[in-house]
Amino acid sequence: MSIAFTFPGQGSQAVGMGKELAEAFPEARAVFAEVDEALGQKLSATMFEGPEETLTLTANAQPALMAVSMAVIRVLEARGLDLKSKVAYVAGHSLGEYSALCAAGTFSLADTARLLRIRGNAMQAAVPVGEGAMAAIIGLEHGDVEAVCREASAAGACQIANDNGGGQLVISGAKAAVEKAAALATEKGAKRAIMLPVSAPFHSALMGPAADAMREALATVEKKDPVVPLIANVRAAPVTDANEIAALLVEQVTGQVRWRETVEWFGANGATTLYEIGSGKVLTGLARRIDKNVTGIAVNSAADIDAALAALAG
């Protein structure tokens, strides 16, 4: 039995996140201060106090979620956790992949914050507001959703963006094509097809300009091989080479987040305890739905940290 650390993606942000950690732990305060300095912005104030619409902006939500995850990691490390000896793998959902890589030593904290700011801005700028869309398709098989996307792509780009498991797939692309695919999915027997309130068609071919921006940005930062393997979003398999990881991060901008397969990979390879490091409990809920033999445990409060340290010391 082994342990993996997973890191949440966009949608897990909430006003007040990280505030309790900052009040309780100097290591958490240091992380938030370093991220603020790297971005030249008091992002921590937005995280702790809001307003929600400012925190939710892609360019803010991405580094903010990473900052909370890294605050938890730094507190765990200060209390004796050695990631390399206690954790077998890391993985993150979309932007969470950057948090995972920061935790595993591939990128510095300041560089990770700056990369996510670039990523957020580039993803937002890639497609004019209103031209792209995303929809959640509930209760259809992966192959059926792929077929629906193919049929709808006559109206524009349309593809699976996230396979979140538990019968939930998210599609992304041109607005007309996604709306068409959502209607087709309902006809094919989907329980629900819900248009999502997002600002851009993430993880679709329309994100090409953002992929180019990340290729450029990743080429300029120092990269080290992670101290434990990353289970990469677009591959759902372990990667340990820093340059290969950078290429996969570029591919991830337009590619599918294969989260269901990632959790299935963990289960098949003995990683049956997944600690979700950072804001919210989204990945913990997904783990339960994907593989009954895998346990998700959210770690985002002082009490959670105490419990995790006690369990990891065993």
Solvent accessible surface area in square Angstrom, and as a share of the most:
residue,aa,sasa,rsa
1,M,190,0.85
2,S,33,0.21
3,I,31,0.16
4,A,0,0.00
5,F,1,0.00
6,T,2,0.01
7,F,0,0.00
8,P,2,0.01
9,G,6,0.06
10,Q,65,0.29
11,G,58,0.56
12,S,10,0.07
13,Q,34,0.15
14,A,55,0.43
15,V,64,0.37
16,G,31,0.29
17,M,15,0.07
18,G,10,0.10
19,K,73,0.31
20,E,86,0.39
21,L,2,0.01
22,A,10,0.08
23,E,125,0.56
24,A,51,0.40
25,F,18,0.08
26,P,75,0.47
27,E,46,0.21
28,A,0,0.00
29,R,117,0.43
30,A,61,0.47
31,V,4,0.03
32,F,7,0.03
33,A,61,0.47
34,E,77,0.35
35,V,1,0.01
36,D,16,0.08
37,E,145,0.65
38,A,19,0.15
39,L,26,0.13
40,G,71,0.68
41,Q,56,0.25
42,K,140,0.59
43,L,0,0.00
44,S,7,0.04
45,A,43,0.34
46,T,16,0.10
47,M,1,0.01
48,F,38,0.16
49,E,117,0.53
50,G,11,0.11
51,P,74,0.46
52,E,119,0.53
53,E,125,0.56
54,T,43,0.25
55,L,1,0.00
56,T,63,0.37
57,L,105,0.52
58,T,5,0.03
59,A,18,0.14
60,N,12,0.06
61,A,0,0.00
62,Q,1,0.01
63,P,0,0.00
64,A,0,0.00
65,L,1,0.00
66,M,0,0.00
67,A,0,0.00
68,V,2,0.01
69,S,1,0.01
70,M,0,0.00
71,A,0,0.00
72,V,0,0.00
73,I,0,0.00
74,R,76,0.28
75,V,0,0.00
76,L,1,0.00
77,E,63,0.28
78,A,57,0.45
79,R,103,0.38
80,G,64,0.62
81,L,12,0.06
82,D,77,0.40
83,L,9,0.04
84,K,136,0.57
85,S,85,0.55
86,K,79,0.33
87,V,5,0.03
88,A,30,0.23
89,Y,38,0.15
90,V,0,0.00
91,A,0,0.00
92,G,0,0.00
93,H,21,0.09
94,S,14,0.09
95,L,1,0.00
96,G,0,0.00
97,E,2,0.01
98,Y,0,0.00
99,S,1,0.00
100,A,0,0.00
101,L,0,0.00
102,C,5,0.03
103,A,8,0.06
104,A,1,0.00
105,G,32,0.31
106,T,2,0.01
107,F,7,0.03
108,S,59,0.38
109,L,7,0.04
110,A,20,0.15
111,D,26,0.14
112,T,0,0.00
113,A,0,0.00
114,R,105,0.38
115,L,1,0.01
116,L,0,0.00
117,R,46,0.17
118,I,71,0.36
119,R,1,0.00
120,G,0,0.00
121,N,77,0.40
122,A,16,0.13
123,M,3,0.01
124,Q,53,0.24
125,A,86,0.67
126,A,20,0.15
127,V,11,0.07
128,P,82,0.52
129,V,124,0.71
130,G,50,0.48
131,E,102,0.46
132,G,14,0.14
133,A,10,0.07
134,M,9,0.04
135,A,0,0.00
136,A,7,0.05
137,I,0,0.00
138,I,42,0.21
139,G,33,0.32
140,L,17,0.08
141,E,130,0.58
142,H,46,0.20
143,G,44,0.42
144,D,60,0.31
145,V,0,0.00
146,E,72,0.32
147,A,32,0.25
148,V,0,0.00
149,C,6,0.04
150,R,163,0.60
151,E,96,0.43
152,A,1,0.01
153,S,51,0.33
154,A,105,0.81
155,A,52,0.41
156,G,25,0.24
157,A,31,0.24
158,C,14,0.09
159,Q,50,0.22
160,I,8,0.04
161,A,0,0.00
162,N,17,0.09
163,D,3,0.01
164,N,12,0.06
165,G,1,0.01
166,G,42,0.41
167,G,33,0.32
168,Q,47,0.21
169,L,6,0.03
170,V,7,0.04
171,I,0,0.00
172,S,0,0.00
173,G,0,0.00
174,A,22,0.17
175,K,89,0.38
176,A,60,0.46
177,A,0,0.00
178,V,0,0.00
179,E,74,0.33
180,K,99,0.42
181,A,0,0.00
182,A,9,0.07
183,A,53,0.41
184,L,17,0.08
185,A,0,0.00
186,T,79,0.46
187,E,138,0.62
188,K,101,0.43
189,G,51,0.49
190,A,10,0.08
191,K,161,0.68
192,R,151,0.55
193,A,32,0.24
194,I,59,0.30
195,M,77,0.34
196,L,56,0.28
197,P,135,0.85
198,V,59,0.34
199,S,51,0.33
200,A,3,0.03
201,P,1,0.01
202,F,22,0.09
203,H,6,0.03
204,S,0,0.00
205,A,64,0.49
206,L,55,0.28
207,M,0,0.00
208,G,24,0.23
209,P,78,0.49
210,A,0,0.00
211,A,8,0.06
212,D,80,0.42
213,A,32,0.25
214,M,0,0.00
215,R,131,0.48
216,E,129,0.58
217,A,11,0.08
218,L,4,0.02
219,A,80,0.62
220,T,110,0.64
221,V,26,0.15
222,E,120,0.54
223,K,50,0.21
224,K,119,0.51
225,D,87,0.45
226,P,11,0.07
227,V,69,0.40
228,V,7,0.04
229,P,36,0.23
230,L,1,0.01
231,I,0,0.00
232,A,1,0.00
233,N,1,0.00
234,V,17,0.10
235,R,96,0.35
236,A,9,0.07
237,A,29,0.22
238,P,57,0.36
239,V,4,0.03
240,T,73,0.43
241,D,63,0.33
242,A,7,0.06
243,N,107,0.55
244,E,65,0.29
245,I,0,0.00
246,A,12,0.09
247,A,60,0.47
248,L,9,0.05
249,L,1,0.00
250,V,13,0.07
251,E,91,0.41
252,Q,0,0.00
253,V,0,0.00
254,T,36,0.21
255,G,16,0.15
256,Q,39,0.17
257,V,0,0.00
258,R,72,0.26
259,W,2,0.01
260,R,67,0.25
261,E,45,0.20
262,T,0,0.00
263,V,1,0.00
264,E,69,0.31
265,W,53,0.19
266,F,0,0.00
267,G,20,0.20
268,A,88,0.68
269,N,67,0.35
270,G,28,0.27
271,A,0,0.00
272,T,34,0.20
273,T,16,0.09
274,L,6,0.03
275,Y,6,0.02
276,E,1,0.01
277,I,0,0.00
278,G,0,0.00
279,S,8,0.05
280,G,28,0.27
281,K,136,0.58
282,V,80,0.46
283,L,6,0.03
284,T,11,0.07
285,G,21,0.20
286,L,8,0.04
287,A,1,0.01
288,R,140,0.51
289,R,125,0.46
290,I,27,0.14
291,D,29,0.15
292,K,171,0.72
293,N,119,0.61
294,V,5,0.03
295,T,74,0.43
296,G,11,0.10
297,I,66,0.34
298,A,14,0.11
299,V,0,0.00
300,N,38,0.19
301,S,25,0.16
302,A,25,0.19
303,A,73,0.57
304,D,39,0.20
305,I,0,0.00
306,D,91,0.47
307,A,64,0.49
308,A,3,0.02
309,L,34,0.17
310,A,74,0.57
311,A,63,0.49
312,L,7,0.03
313,A,80,0.62
314,G,96,0.92
